[in-house]
Amino acid sequence: MVRHAAAGWFGSHMTVLVSGSAGHLGEAILRTLRGRDSPARGIDLKPSPFTDAVGSIVDPDFVRRQMDGVTAVIHTATLHKPHVATHTRQDFIDTNVTGTLNLLEAAASAGVRSFVFTSTTSAFGSQLRPRAEQAVWVTEDLPPVPKNIYGTTKLMAENLCELFFRERGLPVVVLRTSRFFPEDDDDPAMRSAYPLDNAQANELLYRRLDIADAVSAHLLAAGRAPDIGFARYIVSATSPFEPHHLAALARDAASVVRALYPDCEELYAARGWRLFPAIDRVYVNARARRELGWRPEFDFAHVLNCLRDGRDFRSALAHEVGSKGYHDTAFDDGPYPVAS
């Protein structure tokens, strides 16, 4: 039995294997599970306090050895968008596709009852470009059109997940997460125009997710997967916008926000913050809330409540996990190099 993750517990009968345990999300999931005394193991290429076995998901023998006694897999390990400029396309195929295939094969063979795959809203790719002078309303029904090797390999892995449900009966839930990283934006214009906390507060209106809400979605998905079978969900903070706002968001987003939140202007001014003048997309999480029973807590209304109270809008878990970066090397001109 699984209740909402925020209620404080996750099914104690489940032993969860988490890939990517040294990363932002993997660590956050393991922190949460261990804090509840739920059986969980972490695997990663890198040693960390949350990594029980160091090895590569590209190695099928390593992966098979990790499945003993596992009832649920949460697969967060991946090469990300920040790796596009520093890794080859083959690296992305190896990690994001072959690594996922190895985990699916081993999970199906071991009789794992639940598999959760962390995907990305980047799978939508070129579909996120505004058309007809209005923001894009992004639901699960929008066909994905990846625009780089990251989105392409994540979509390939999603399709493998669906194949294993159809052919092997492995219950899989795919979560297309929006951005939850704490690091600076890779766009130098954004970094120069907005302080980090201002930009990330704005993004909670339409394209950001606090890591605590990402964790609760993953744990709910792991519990619900056997009943669902296979599904894809967008996981992002609940947006206040509706379809009738889309044209105005592309033209004058700040006016839309001020109309929805009349005291926003004063609260922002007190911090020297500014709203974005335009918004190009809206990630819609209605299906995840409806079918998973997910109740994200960290939205723009939460931001304003925190500003009123003089509190940080980010979760305690976000502070505990902190900033990790994506490379062992520091870069002078941004958080990571950007592919041209």
C-alpha positions in Angstrom: 0.0 0.0 0.0 1.3 3.4 -0.9 0.0 6.8 0.4 1.0 10.2 -0.9 4.7 10.6 -0.3 4.1 13.8 1.6 2.2 11.8 4.2 5.6 10.5 5.4 5.9 6.9 4.3 6.4 4.7 1.3 5.5 1.0 1.0 7.9 -0.7 3.4 7.4 -4.0 1.6 9.2 -2.6 -1.4 13.0 -2.8 -1.9 13.9 0.1 -4.3 16.9 0.2 -6.5 17.8 3.8 -7.5 20.2 4.4 -10.4 22.0 7.7 -10.5 22.4 7.8 -6.7 25.2 10.4 -6.8 23.0 12.8 -8.8 20.5 15.4 -7.7 17.4 13.4 -8.0 18.9 10.0 -7.1 20.3 11.4 -3.9 17.0 13.2 -3.1 15.0 9.9 -3.5 17.5 7.9 -1.4 17.6 10.6 1.3 13.8 10.4 1.5 13.6 6.6 1.5 16.3 6.2 4.1 14.7 8.9 6.2 11.6 6.7 6.3 13.6 3.5 6.9 12.4 2.1 3.6 14.7 -0.5 2.0 16.6 1.1 -0.8 19.9 0.7 -2.6 21.7 3.2 -4.8 24.0 2.6 -7.8 26.2 5.1 -9.7 29.4 5.5 -11.6 30.6 7.8 -8.8 31.0 6.9 -5.1 28.8 8.9 -2.8 27.2 8.6 0.7 24.1 7.3 -1.2 25.8 4.9 -3.5 25.8 1.3 -2.3 27.4 -0.2 -5.5 29.8 1.7 -7.8 29.5 0.6 -11.5 28.1 1.4 -14.9 24.5 0.7 -16.1 26.2 0.1 -19.5 27.6 -3.2 -17.9 24.8 -5.7 -18.0 26.5 -8.1 -15.6 26.8 -5.2 -13.0 23.2 -4.4 -13.5 22.0 -8.0 -13.1 23.9 -8.3 -9.8 22.0 -5.4 -8.3 18.5 -6.9 -8.8 18.6 -9.5 -6.1 15.5 -8.9 -3.8 14.5 -5.7 -5.7 10.8 -5.0 -6.1 11.0 -1.5 -7.7 13.5 0.3 -9.8 13.7 4.1 -10.1 16.0 4.8 -13.0 17.3 8.4 -12.8 20.9 7.8 -14.1 21.4 9.7 -17.4 23.6 11.9 -19.5 21.8 15.3 -19.5 21.6 18.3 -21.8 24.7 19.8 -20.1 26.7 16.9 -21.5 25.8 17.5 -25.1 28.8 19.7 -25.7 31.2 17.4 -23.8 30.2 13.9 -24.7 29.7 12.1 -28.0 26.5 10.9 -29.4 27.6 7.4 -28.8 28.1 8.2 -25.1 24.5 9.3 -25.0 23.4 6.1 -26.8 25.4 4.0 -24.4 24.2 5.5 -21.2 20.6 6.7 -22.0 19.6 3.8 -24.3 21.8 0.8 -23.7 21.9 1.5 -19.9 18.1 1.7 -19.8 17.8 -1.5 -21.8 20.1 -3.3 -19.4 18.0 -2.2 -16.4 14.8 -3.2 -18.1 16.1 -6.6 -19.1 17.4 -7.3 -15.6 14.3 -6.0 -13.9 12.0 -8.1 -16.1 14.1 -11.2 -15.6 14.2 -10.7 -11.8 10.4 -10.2 -11.5 10.6 -6.6 -10.5 7.0 -5.3 -10.0 7.5 -1.6 -10.7 9.8 0.4 -12.9 9.9 4.2 -13.0 11.9 6.0 -15.7 13.0 9.6 -15.3 12.6 11.2 -18.6 12.5 14.9 -19.6 10.3 17.6 -21.1 13.2 18.1 -23.5 11.7 15.2 -25.4 9.1 17.7 -26.8 12.1 19.6 -28.3 11.1 21.6 -31.3 7.4 21.5 -30.3 8.2 24.0 -27.6 8.8 26.9 -30.1 5.8 29.2 -29.9 3.5 29.2 -32.9 0.8 31.7 -34.0 2.2 34.2 -31.5 1.1 32.3 -28.4 2.7 30.1 -25.8 2.6 26.3 -26.3 0.2 24.3 -24.1 2.2 21.2 -23.3 0.4 18.1 -22.4 1.2 14.4 -22.8 -0.8 14.5 -26.0 1.7 16.8 -27.7 3.9 14.7 -30.1 7.6 14.8 -29.1 10.0 16.2 -31.6 13.5 16.0 -30.0 16.0 18.6 -31.2 19.2 17.2 -29.8 20.8 13.9 -28.9 19.7 14.2 -25.3 16.0 14.4 -26.1 16.4 11.8 -28.8 18.0 9.2 -26.5 15.5 9.9 -23.7 12.6 9.3 -26.1 14.3 6.1 -27.4 14.5 4.9 -23.8 10.8 5.8 -23.2 9.9 3.6 -26.2 12.0 0.7 -24.8 10.0 1.1 -21.5 6.8 0.8 -23.4 8.1 -2.2 -25.4 9.0 -4.0 -22.1 5.5 -3.4 -20.8 3.9 -4.8 -24.0 6.2 -7.8 -24.4 7.3 -8.7 -20.9 4.5 -7.3 -18.8 6.9 -5.0 -16.8 4.8 -2.1 -15.3 6.6 1.1 -16.2 5.8 4.7 -15.5 7.7 7.4 -17.4 8.0 10.8 -15.8 8.8 13.7 -18.1 10.3 16.1 -15.6 10.8 19.8 -16.1 13.9 21.5 -14.8 14.7 21.0 -11.1 18.5 21.7 -11.1 19.7 24.4 -8.8 22.5 25.7 -11.0 22.5 28.9 -13.1 20.8 28.9 -16.5 23.0 28.1 -19.4 21.7 31.3 -21.2 24.1 34.2 -20.5 21.4 36.7 -21.2 19.2 35.1 -18.6 22.0 35.0 -16.1 22.8 38.7 -16.6 19.2 39.9 -16.5 17.9 38.0 -13.5 19.3 36.8 -10.2 19.2 33.1 -9.8 16.4 32.9 -7.2 14.3 35.5 -9.2 14.6 33.4 -12.4 13.8 30.1 -10.7 10.8 31.6 -8.9 9.5 32.9 -12.3 10.0 29.4 -13.8 7.8 27.8 -11.2 4.9 29.5 -13.1 5.4 27.3 -16.2 8.5 25.1 -16.4 10.2 24.3 -13.1 9.8 21.7 -10.4 11.2 21.6 -6.8 13.1 18.5 -6.2 10.9 17.5 -3.2 7.9 17.4 -5.6 10.0 15.4 -8.1 10.7 12.8 -5.4 7.0 12.5 -4.3 6.0 12.0 -8.0 8.6 9.2 -8.4 7.5 7.4 -5.2 3.9 7.6 -6.1 4.7 6.3 -9.6 6.6 3.4 -8.1 3.6 2.5 -6.0 1.0 3.0 -8.7 2.9 1.3 -11.6 1.4 -2.2 -11.2 -2.1 -0.8 -11.4 -1.3 1.6 -14.3 0.7 -0.8 -16.5 2.3 1.8 -18.7 1.9 5.6 -18.9 3.8 8.8 -19.4 3.3 11.9 -17.2 4.5 15.5 -17.3 5.9 16.4 -13.9 6.2 20.1 -13.3 4.9 22.6 -10.7 1.2 23.3 -11.1 0.8 26.3 -13.4 -1.9 29.0 -12.7 -2.3 29.5 -16.5 -5.2 28.3 -18.6 -5.4 27.9 -22.4 -7.1 31.3 -22.8 -3.9 32.9 -21.4 -1.6 31.6 -24.1 -1.7 34.6 -26.5 -1.3 37.1 -23.7 1.6 35.1 -22.2 3.6 35.4 -25.4 2.8 39.1 -25.7 2.8 40.4 -22.0 3.3 37.6 -19.5 3.9 40.0 -16.6 0.4 41.5 -17.0 -1.2 38.0 -16.8 0.7 37.2 -13.6 -0.2 40.5 -12.0 -3.8 39.9 -12.8 -3.7 36.5 -11.2 -1.6 37.6 -8.2 -2.4 41.3 -7.4 0.2 41.6 -4.6 3.0 40.0 -6.7 4.3 43.3 -8.0 4.8 44.7 -4.5 6.4 41.5 -3.2 8.7 41.4 -6.2 9.6 45.1 -6.0 10.7 44.6 -2.3 13.3 42.1 -3.5 14.3 44.0 -6.7 12.9 41.1 -8.7 11.1 41.2 -12.1 8.7 39.0 -13.9 9.6 37.6 -17.3 8.1 39.8 -20.1 7.1 36.7 -22.2 6.5 33.0 -21.5 6.8 30.5 -24.4 5.3 27.4 -23.0 3.1 26.0 -20.2 3.8 22.5 -18.8 0.5 20.9 -17.7 0.6 18.4 -14.9 -3.1 17.7 -14.7 -2.8 14.0 -15.7 -0.1 13.3 -13.1 -2.2 14.9 -10.4 -5.3 13.0 -11.5 -3.9 9.6 -12.1 -1.0 9.4 -9.6 -2.7 11.4 -6.9 0.3 13.7 -7.0 0.0 16.9 -5.0 3.0 19.2 -5.8 3.5 21.8 -3.1 6.1 24.2 -4.5 4.3 26.4 -7.0 4.2 30.2 -7.6 1.6 30.7 -4.9 4.1 29.1 -2.5 6.8 31.5 -3.7 4.6 34.5 -2.9 3.7 33.1 0.5 7.4 32.7 1.2 8.2 36.2 0.1 5.5 37.5 2.5 7.0 35.6 5.3 10.6 36.2 4.5 11.4 32.6 3.8 13.3 30.8 1.0 10.8 29.2 -1.4 13.0 26.2 -2.0 12.4 23.0 -0.1 14.5 21.8 2.7 15.4 18.8 0.6 16.6 21.1 -2.2 19.0 22.7 0.3 20.2 19.3 1.6 21.0 18.0 -1.8 22.5 21.3 -2.9 24.3 22.1 -6.2 26.4 19.3 -7.8 27.1 20.5 -11.3 27.3 18.1 -14.2 31.1 17.9 -14.8 34.2 17.4 -12.8 35.6 20.5 -14.4 34.6 24.1 -13.7 33.9 26.4 -16.6 34.6 30.1 -16.8 31.8 31.2 -19.0 28.8 29.5 -17.5 27.7 26.4 -15.5 28.6 24.2 -18.5 29.5 24.6 -22.1 26.6 24.9 -24.6 26.7 23.1 -27.9 26.4 25.6 -30.8 
